[in-house]
Amino acid sequence: MNNITLRQLRYFEALAQNGHFGRAAAACAISQPALSVQIRELEETLGAPLFERGARQARLTRFGEDFAERVHGILRAVDELGDLARSAQDQLVGRLRIGVIPTIAPYLLPALIPALAQRNTGIDIHVRETLTEKLIAELAKGQLDTAIVALPVSEPSLTEVPLFTESFVLVRSAQDDGAPATDRDALREMRLLLLEEGHCFRDQALSFCNFQTALPRDGLDGSSLSTLVQMVGAGIGVTLIPEMAVPVETRSADVVTSRFADPQPSRTIGMVWRKTSPLARQLGQIAEVVRETALAQRVQHGMATA
């Protein structure tokens, strides 16, 4: 077993996650034949197959599944050794793997990435945009260093740092400009367009409307806020979007926006990371940059600063 290398273990983990030699090779920035050779040599060293090879995918064998659990622990421990060394420095240097949910990423990242690079000259930022559930799982596996999400996530193993609170805004067709203000009860009678299942923003909107399960009227489940706003502009219905999305999503759509009466529907945005992360102090500094960047954007667009 002395011939097993960390490189082989990383290649193995990439293939286990992707289930496809081509995608795994791309993720590792090597050729597919080179990856195949390393996996085959690892299997020969172990004396047992790790994958069932098919025409379109590679599936873990039973032994491969057991092996994968231990490999993940080994690689995470190795990564944390590197993080421990990085934690001794005043600022974060090297790779920062940061996850962001889709209802934040397009609106915050264009300003945040330059701000982080300016404050941390040695930082190498890798962004992962996906749903909260996947981000939390990848944090737990050590595949991400931190994530920007809507709070709370209520995961005992994670540190949660609130950054700012923003309101939800009602988006209606421009043809409805001047219509009476809408409250939660009136919204329940409208055709409300929402993000598809899995988005936390959908759940927050449903909670505000006090919808317990399915919507009472046929609507549209969109994969992005852009789709929803464009459909509203086409006269299909109404939607809710977070305050930070208004400047981007409404500039090219024939829509109008309005606020609800207090208490307004809102969400709290924050950063989360593993409580065991050696980079906790540096991630706290990153959180301050995120907070300052978001505040600057809100001031720029005349939004509330709560």
Secondary structure, 3 states (H helix, E strand, C coil): CCCCCHHHHHHHHHHHHHCCHHHHHHHHCCCHHHHHHHHHHHHHHHCCCCEEECCCCEEECHHHHHHHHHHHHHHHHHHHHHHHHHCCCCCCCEEEEEEECCCCHHHHHHHHHHHHHHHCCCEEEEEEECCHHHHHHHHHCCCCCEEEEEECCCCCCEEEEEEEEEEEEEEEEHHHCCCCCCCHHHHCCCCEEEECCCCHHHHHHHHHHCCCCCCCCCCCEECCHHHHHHHHHCCCCEEEEEHHHHHHHCCCCCEEEECCCCCCCEEEEEEEEECCCCCHHHHHHHHHHHHHHHHHHHHHCCCCCC
